[in-house]
């Protein structure tokens, strides 16, 4: 924010400068063109106490449709001939639109006087200039263009770019003094500009500039280390990274840090070549078949028996074998409607558990069976059984276990009460299956649940007069 005194000072300096509004809006420390125009209008109305009178249209501002000076247009055409871009020329000379530059250049090309003043009066109609006069006219260069040397042009362009960066919030302190010194030395070699101009433009003190220049010309203190790092890297056939290179240097008695070795290898382009990481293995091989929509939506409540079923497969890891359980759970009271165990989690396991559940249905019952997206529930055998029994299929989202959380909760309770904290050493598949069958029978007939009024699923159904 500018104070009132700063506004008055900037407006007075603008009126005294004779700059156009576009040129003034790009000066460092001054506001943008629109803001400066508003301040000048306030000064004309007397709202800002400036010392000079401000005429209508703002002093220094070009009125709309007013011609640019012939010198400005000639300079713009000459810079365009040198390869400058129209937008860059417009920013440098304070022209409102870069398209005007190309329009002026086309007019000058049509008139055949690109080397001279493209906007000087044409010769009288019917008259022709002498060849010597025409040749001299082609060799003439406008004084404004001749005075603008390449070095001054580059400096002006750099200042314009710097002003734009500052307006966008760029901080000159983000460039190190060493980098400023490198740029300054390059400009001195290419343009021959004096040191005081370069330091003033770069925003660096002379002492700091001389200090960095002395370091640039000093010999590299890591020259021997660089050579040895390259030798060790080549000797390892590009197999050693910076840590192993650092360890070898330490064995040789060279006191150098890991960071220095890493920086040297980065500057020398010494990169260890590794095979790209292979894609992580995944058992997911795409969709096996069309997946039905999720009809449950994580609402696992059912008002009637055999209205909503949940099914899934879980694994038991025993010392000498693995056992898999496929269960069909009724959401009405949590009763296990059908289940089977097997040593392999194949389609026959899922199909047989569904057959047991379907056998318990009464005539007219057509429940919804909800599962995950496993292959057991997408193969033709499962789909045919669902269609034959009139079941409606529903599936969870891919890789989303909460969509079938009620069935997962049953497996969690089963393992906590039956499997975990028990020693299964010496158990066989037959003995484990028998004990698991006893637990499922006890779960349906005797295990009381708070949600059922402290009754088991079978007792709850009998209390409602439902057949078990």
C-alpha positions as CSV (number, residue, x, y, z in Angstrom):
1,X,0.0,0.0,0.0
2,X,1.2,3.5,-0.9
3,X,0.8,6.4,1.5
4,X,-0.7,9.7,0.4
5,X,2.8,11.3,0.4
6,X,4.2,8.6,-1.8
7,X,1.3,9.0,-4.3
8,X,1.9,12.7,-4.6
9,X,5.6,12.1,-5.1
10,X,5.1,9.5,-7.8
11,X,2.5,11.6,-9.7
12,X,4.8,14.7,-9.6
13,X,7.8,12.6,-10.9
14,X,5.6,11.1,-13.6
15,X,4.4,14.5,-14.8
16,X,8.0,15.8,-14.9
17,X,9.4,12.7,-16.7
18,X,7.4,13.0,-19.9
19,X,7.0,9.2,-20.0
20,X,4.0,7.6,-21.5
21,X,1.7,5.8,-19.1
22,X,2.9,2.4,-20.4
23,X,6.6,3.3,-19.8
24,X,5.9,4.7,-16.4
25,X,3.9,1.7,-15.3
26,X,7.0,-0.5,-15.8
27,X,9.4,1.5,-13.7
28,X,10.6,-0.2,-10.6
29,X,8.9,1.1,-7.5
30,X,6.0,2.7,-9.4
31,X,2.5,1.2,-9.5
32,X,0.9,-0.4,-12.5
33,X,-0.4,1.6,-15.4
34,X,-4.1,1.5,-14.4
35,X,-3.2,2.6,-10.8
36,X,-1.0,5.4,-12.0
37,X,-3.7,6.6,-14.4
38,X,-6.2,6.7,-11.5
39,X,-3.8,8.7,-9.4
40,X,-3.2,11.2,-12.2
41,X,-7.0,11.7,-12.6
42,X,-7.3,12.2,-8.9
43,X,-4.6,14.9,-9.1
44,X,-6.4,16.6,-12.0
45,X,-9.6,16.7,-9.9
46,X,-7.7,18.2,-7.0
47,X,-7.9,15.2,-4.7
48,X,-4.1,14.9,-4.6
49,X,-2.1,18.1,-3.8
50,X,0.5,18.0,-6.6
51,X,2.5,21.1,-7.4
52,X,1.9,21.0,-11.2
53,X,-1.5,21.3,-12.9
54,X,-2.7,18.1,-14.6
55,X,-4.5,18.6,-17.9
56,X,-7.3,16.4,-19.0
57,X,-6.0,13.2,-20.5
58,X,-3.1,13.1,-18.1
59,X,0.2,14.7,-18.9
60,X,2.5,12.2,-20.6
61,X,-0.3,9.9,-21.5
62,X,-1.1,9.2,-25.2
63,X,-4.7,9.8,-26.2
64,X,-6.5,7.0,-27.9
65,X,-6.1,7.0,-31.7
66,X,-3.2,9.4,-31.4
67,X,-0.3,8.7,-33.7
68,X,3.0,7.5,-32.1
69,X,6.0,9.8,-32.9
70,X,7.7,8.9,-36.2
71,X,10.9,8.3,-34.3
72,X,9.3,5.7,-32.1
73,X,7.7,3.9,-35.0
74,X,11.0,4.0,-37.0
75,X,12.9,2.6,-34.0
76,X,10.3,-0.2,-33.6
77,X,10.6,-1.2,-37.2
78,X,14.4,-1.2,-37.0
79,X,14.3,-3.5,-33.9
80,X,11.8,-5.8,-35.6
81,X,14.3,-6.1,-38.5
82,X,17.0,-7.1,-36.1
83,X,14.9,-10.1,-35.0
84,X,13.2,-8.7,-31.8
85,X,9.7,-9.9,-31.0
86,X,6.8,-7.4,-31.3
87,X,5.9,-7.9,-27.6
88,X,9.4,-7.3,-26.5
89,X,9.7,-4.1,-28.6
90,X,6.3,-2.9,-27.3
91,X,7.5,-3.4,-23.7
92,X,10.8,-1.6,-24.4
93,X,9.4,1.4,-26.2
94,X,6.2,1.8,-24.3
95,X,3.9,0.8,-27.1
96,X,0.4,-0.2,-26.2
97,X,0.1,-3.3,-28.5
98,X,2.8,-5.4,-30.1
99,X,0.6,-5.9,-33.2
100,X,1.2,-2.3,-34.1
101,X,4.9,-3.1,-34.6
102,X,4.2,-5.7,-37.3
103,X,1.7,-3.3,-39.0
104,X,4.3,-0.6,-39.2
105,X,6.9,-3.1,-40.5
106,X,4.5,-4.2,-43.3
107,X,3.9,-0.6,-44.3
108,X,7.6,0.0,-44.4
109,X,8.2,-3.2,-46.5
110,X,5.5,-2.2,-49.0
111,X,7.1,1.2,-49.3
112,X,10.5,-0.3,-49.9
113,X,12.3,1.8,-47.2
114,X,13.0,-0.6,-44.4
115,X,16.6,0.6,-44.0
116,X,15.6,4.3,-43.7
117,X,12.8,6.1,-42.0
118,X,9.7,4.1,-43.0
119,X,7.4,6.9,-42.3
120,X,9.0,9.8,-44.1
121,X,7.0,11.5,-46.9
122,X,6.8,9.6,-50.2
123,X,8.3,11.3,-53.3
124,X,5.9,13.4,-55.4
125,X,3.6,11.5,-57.7
126,X,5.1,11.0,-61.1
127,X,8.6,12.0,-59.8
128,X,11.5,9.7,-59.1
129,X,14.5,10.2,-56.9
130,X,18.0,10.1,-58.3
131,X,19.7,6.7,-57.8
132,X,22.4,8.3,-55.6
133,X,19.8,9.9,-53.4
134,X,17.8,6.6,-53.1
135,X,20.9,4.7,-52.2
136,X,21.8,7.2,-49.6
137,X,18.3,7.0,-48.2
138,X,18.5,3.2,-47.9
139,X,21.8,3.5,-46.0
140,X,20.6,6.1,-43.5
141,X,19.7,4.9,-40.0
142,X,17.5,6.9,-37.7
143,X,19.5,8.6,-34.9
144,X,17.4,7.0,-32.3
145,X,18.2,3.5,-33.6
146,X,21.9,4.3,-34.0
147,X,22.1,5.6,-30.4
148,X,20.6,2.4,-29.1
149,X,23.6,0.0,-29.2
150,X,23.4,-3.7,-28.7
151,X,24.7,-3.5,-25.2
152,X,22.3,-0.8,-24.2
153,X,19.5,-2.7,-25.8
154,X,20.4,-5.9,-23.8
155,X,20.7,-3.9,-20.6
156,X,17.3,-2.3,-21.2
157,X,15.7,-5.6,-22.0
158,X,17.2,-7.1,-18.8
159,X,15.9,-4.2,-16.8
160,X,12.4,-4.7,-18.3
161,X,12.4,-8.4,-17.5
162,X,13.7,-7.6,-14.0
163,X,10.9,-5.1,-13.4
164,X,8.3,-7.7,-14.5
165,X,9.8,-10.2,-12.1
166,X,9.8,-7.7,-9.2
167,X,6.2,-6.9,-9.9
168,X,5.3,-10.6,-9.7
169,X,6.9,-10.9,-6.3
170,X,10.4,-12.1,-7.4
171,X,13.1,-11.6,-4.8
172,X,16.6,-10.6,-6.1
173,X,18.1,-12.2,-3.0
174,X,17.2,-15.6,-4.4
175,X,20.2,-15.4,-6.8
176,X,23.5,-16.1,-5.1
177,X,26.4,-13.6,-5.3
178,X,28.5,-16.2,-7.1
179,X,25.8,-16.5,-9.8
180,X,25.6,-12.7,-10.1
181,X,29.3,-12.6,-10.5
182,X,29.3,-15.2,-13.2
183,X,26.6,-13.3,-15.1
184,X,28.5,-10.0,-14.6
185,X,31.7,-11.4,-16.0
186,X,29.9,-12.7,-19.0
187,X,28.4,-9.3,-19.7
188,X,31.7,-7.6,-19.2
189,X,33.3,-9.9,-21.8
190,X,30.4,-9.6,-24.3
191,X,29.5,-5.9,-23.9
192,X,32.5,-4.2,-22.3
193,X,30.2,-2.4,-19.8
194,X,32.0,-0.9,-16.7
195,X,31.9,-2.7,-13.4
196,X,29.9,-0.1,-11.6
197,X,27.0,-0.4,-14.0
198,X,26.9,-4.2,-13.7
199,X,27.1,-4.2,-9.9
200,X,24.4,-1.5,-9.7
201,X,22.1,-3.5,-12.0
202,X,22.8,-6.8,-10.3
203,X,22.3,-5.4,-6.8
204,X,25.6,-6.6,-5.5
205,X,28.3,-4.6,-3.7
206,X,31.7,-4.2,-5.3
207,X,33.5,-5.9,-2.5
208,X,31.3,-9.0,-2.7
209,X,31.7,-9.0,-6.5
210,X,35.5,-8.8,-6.2
211,X,35.5,-11.6,-3.6
212,X,33.4,-13.9,-5.8
213,X,35.5,-13.1,-8.9
214,X,38.7,-14.0,-7.0
215,X,37.2,-17.3,-6.1
216,X,36.1,-17.9,-9.7
217,X,39.6,-17.4,-11.0
218,X,41.2,-19.5,-8.1
219,X,42.2,-23.1,-8.9
220,X,39.6,-25.8,-8.0
221,X,40.5,-27.2,-4.5
222,X,38.8,-30.4,-5.4
223,X,40.6,-31.0,-8.6
224,X,42.6,-34.0,-7.2
225,X,39.5,-35.4,-5.6
226,X,37.5,-35.1,-8.8
227,X,40.1,-37.0,-10.7
228,X,40.3,-39.8,-8.1
229,X,36.5,-40.0,-7.9
230,X,36.3,-40.5,-11.7
231,X,39.0,-43.1,-11.6
232,X,37.2,-45.1,-8.8
233,X,33.9,-44.8,-10.6
234,X,35.3,-46.0,-13.9
235,X,37.2,-48.8,-12.1
236,X,33.9,-50.1,-10.6
237,X,32.3,-50.0,-14.1
238,X,29.7,-47.5,-12.9
239,X,28.6,-49.8,-10.1
240,X,29.6,-47.7,-7.1
241,X,27.5,-44.9,-5.7
242,X,28.8,-42.0,-3.6
243,X,28.8,-44.0,-0.3
244,X,31.2,-46.7,-1.7
245,X,33.3,-44.1,-3.4
246,X,33.5,-42.2,-0.1
247,X,34.5,-45.4,1.7
248,X,37.3,-46.0,-0.8
249,X,38.6,-42.5,-0.4
250,X,38.6,-42.9,3.3
251,X,40.6,-46.1,3.0
252,X,43.2,-44.1,1.0
253,X,43.4,-41.5,3.7
254,X,41.5,-38.7,2.0
255,X,39.5,-36.7,4.5
256,X,36.4,-35.8,2.5
257,X,32.7,-35.8,3.5
258,X,29.9,-37.8,1.8
259,X,28.2,-34.6,0.7
260,X,31.3,-33.5,-1.1
261,X,31.6,-36.8,-2.9
262,X,27.9,-36.7,-3.9
263,X,28.2,-33.2,-5.2
264,X,31.4,-34.0,-7.2
265,X,29.7,-37.0,-8.7
266,X,26.6,-35.0,-9.6
267,X,28.8,-32.2,-11.2
268,X,30.8,-34.8,-13.1
269,X,27.7,-36.6,-14.3
270,X,28.7,-39.9,-12.7
271,X,25.4,-41.8,-12.3
272,X,25.0,-45.4,-11.3
273,X,22.9,-47.3,-13.8
274,X,20.3,-49.5,-12.3
275,X,17.6,-51.6,-13.8
276,X,14.3,-49.8,-13.5
277,X,12.1,-51.2,-10.8
278,X,9.7,-53.8,-12.0
279,X,6.0,-53.3,-11.5
280,X,4.9,-54.7,-8.1
281,X,3.3,-58.1,-8.5
282,X,-0.4,-58.3,-8.0
283,X,-2.8,-61.2,-8.2
284,X,-5.5,-59.0,-9.6
285,X,-5.8,-59.8,-13.3
286,X,-8.7,-57.7,-14.2
287,X,-12.5,-58.3,-14.1
288,X,-13.4,-61.9,-14.8
289,X,-17.0,-61.1,-15.7
290,X,-19.7,-58.5,-15.3
291,X,-20.0,-57.4,-11.7
292,X,-23.6,-56.8,-10.4
293,X,-24.1,-53.5,-8.4
294,X,-23.9,-53.2,-4.7
295,X,-27.5,-53.5,-3.5
296,X,-26.7,-53.5,0.2
297,X,-24.9,-50.2,0.6
298,X,-23.5,-51.3,4.0
299,X,-27.0,-51.6,5.5
300,X,-26.8,-55.1,6.9
301,X,-30.3,-55.1,8.5
302,X,-33.0,-57.5,7.4
303,X,-36.6,-57.7,8.7
304,X,-37.2,-61.3,7.7
305,X,-35.2,-64.5,7.6
306,X,-33.6,-65.4,4.3
307,X,-34.0,-61.9,3.0
308,X,-30.3,-60.8,2.9
309,X,-27.3,-63.2,2.9
310,X,-23.7,-62.4,3.2
311,X,-20.9,-64.8,2.1
312,X,-17.2,-64.9,2.1
313,X,-14.2,-67.2,2.6
314,X,-11.6,-67.1,5.4
315,X,-8.4,-68.9,6.1
316,X,-7.1,-70.8,9.2
317,X,-3.4,-71.2,9.3
318,X,-2.5,-74.3,11.4
319,X,1.0,-75.7,12.1
320,X,0.8,-78.4,9.5
321,X,-1.9,-77.3,7.0
322,X,-4.3,-74.6,6.1
323,X,-8.1,-74.8,6.3
324,X,-10.6,-72.6,4.5
325,X,-14.1,-71.9,5.6
326,X,-16.9,-70.6,3.3
327,X,-19.9,-69.4,5.2
328,X,-23.3,-67.9,4.3
329,X,-24.6,-65.6,7.0
330,X,-28.2,-64.5,7.4
331,X,-28.5,-60.8,8.3
332,X,-31.8,-61.2,10.1
333,X,-30.2,-62.7,13.2
334,X,-26.6,-63.6,12.2
335,X,-27.4,-67.3,11.9
336,X,-25.0,-69.3,9.6
337,X,-27.4,-70.6,6.9
338,X,-24.7,-72.7,5.2
339,X,-21.0,-73.5,5.5
340,X,-18.3,-75.8,4.2
341,X,-14.6,-76.3,4.9
342,X,-11.8,-77.4,2.5
343,X,-8.1,-77.6,2.2
344,X,-8.3,-75.4,-1.0
345,X,-10.2,-72.1,-1.5
346,X,-11.7,-73.2,-4.9
347,X,-15.0,-72.8,-6.6
348,X,-16.3,-76.1,-5.2
349,X,-16.0,-74.8,-1.7
350,X,-18.1,-71.7,-2.4
351,X,-20.6,-73.6,-4.5
352,X,-21.2,-76.3,-1.8
353,X,-21.8,-73.7,1.0
354,X,-24.3,-71.9,-1.2
355,X,-26.0,-75.3,-2.0
356,X,-26.4,-75.9,1.8
357,X,-28.0,-72.5,2.3
358,X,-30.3,-72.8,-0.6
359,X,-31.5,-76.2,0.7
360,X,-32.8,-74.5,3.9
361,X,-35.1,-72.0,1.9
362,X,-38.8,-72.3,2.2
363,X,-40.9,-72.1,-1.0
364,X,-41.1,-68.5,-2.3
365,X,-38.0,-67.2,-0.5
366,X,-35.6,-65.4,-2.9
367,X,-32.9,-63.7,-0.8
368,X,-30.2,-61.3,-2.0
369,X,-26.7,-62.8,-1.7
370,X,-24.0,-60.3,-1.2
371,X,-20.3,-61.1,-1.7
372,X,-17.0,-59.5,-2.6
373,X,-15.5,-59.5,-6.1
374,X,-13.6,-62.8,-5.7
375,X,-13.4,-65.2,-8.6
376,X,-15.5,-67.7,-6.6
377,X,-18.6,-65.6,-7.1
378,X,-18.1,-64.8,-10.8
379,X,-17.6,-68.2,-12.3
380,X,-20.4,-69.9,-14.3
381,X,-21.1,-72.5,-11.6
382,X,-21.9,-69.9,-8.9
383,X,-23.9,-67.7,-11.4
384,X,-25.9,-70.8,-12.5
385,X,-26.8,-71.8,-8.9
386,X,-28.0,-68.2,-8.1
387,X,-30.1,-68.1,-11.2
388,X,-31.6,-71.6,-10.6
389,X,-32.6,-70.6,-7.0
390,X,-33.9,-67.2,-8.0
391,X,-31.2,-65.4,-5.9
392,X,-30.3,-61.8,-6.6
393,X,-26.6,-61.2,-6.7
394,X,-24.9,-58.2,-5.1
395,X,-21.2,-57.4,-4.9
396,X,-18.9,-55.0,-3.0
397,X,-16.6,-52.5,-4.6
398,X,-13.2,-53.8,-5.7
399,X,-10.9,-54.1,-2.7
400,X,-13.4,-52.6,-0.3
401,X,-13.8,-54.9,2.7
402,X,-16.1,-52.6,4.6
403,X,-18.8,-53.3,2.0
404,X,-19.0,-56.8,3.5
405,X,-18.1,-55.9,7.1
406,X,-20.9,-57.9,8.7
407,X,-19.5,-61.2,7.3
408,X,-16.0,-60.1,8.2
409,X,-17.2,-59.4,11.8
410,X,-18.6,-63.0,12.0
411,X,-15.2,-64.4,11.0
412,X,-13.5,-62.2,13.6
413,X,-15.7,-63.4,16.4
414,X,-15.3,-67.0,15.3
415,X,-11.5,-66.8,15.3
416,X,-11.3,-64.9,18.6
417,X,-13.6,-67.4,20.4
418,X,-12.6,-70.6,18.6
419,X,-9.2,-70.4,16.9
420,X,-7.0,-67.9,18.6
421,X,-5.4,-68.6,21.9
422,X,-5.8,-72.4,21.4
423,X,-3.0,-74.9,20.7
424,X,-3.6,-76.7,17.4
425,X,-0.4,-78.7,17.6
426,X,-0.9,-82.2,16.3
427,X,-4.4,-81.4,14.9
428,X,-5.4,-82.9,11.6
429,X,-7.8,-81.6,9.0
430,X,-10.5,-84.1,10.1
431,X,-10.2,-83.2,13.8
432,X,-10.1,-79.5,13.1
433,X,-13.2,-79.7,10.9
434,X,-15.1,-81.6,13.5
435,X,-14.3,-79.0,16.2
436,X,-15.2,-76.2,13.8
437,X,-18.6,-77.9,13.0
438,X,-19.3,-78.2,16.7
439,X,-18.6,-74.5,17.2
440,X,-20.9,-73.4,14.3
441,X,-23.7,-75.6,15.7
442,X,-23.1,-74.1,19.2
443,X,-23.1,-70.6,17.6
444,X,-26.5,-71.1,16.0
445,X,-28.3,-72.9,18.8
446,X,-26.7,-71.8,22.1
447,X,-24.6,-68.7,21.8
448,X,-26.7,-65.8,23.1
449,X,-26.5,-62.3,21.6
450,X,-27.4,-59.0,23.1
451,X,-29.0,-57.7,19.9
452,X,-31.5,-60.7,20.1
453,X,-32.5,-60.1,23.7
454,X,-29.8,-62.4,25.0
455,X,-31.1,-65.3,22.9
456,X,-29.4,-67.5,20.4
457,X,-30.4,-67.3,16.7
458,X,-32.4,-70.5,16.9
459,X,-34.1,-69.5,20.1
460,X,-34.9,-66.0,18.7
461,X,-36.6,-67.6,15.7
462,X,-38.6,-70.0,17.8
463,X,-39.8,-67.1,19.9
464,X,-41.2,-65.5,16.8
465,X,-42.8,-68.7,15.7
466,X,-40.5,-69.2,12.8
467,X,-39.3,-72.7,11.8
468,X,-35.6,-73.5,12.2
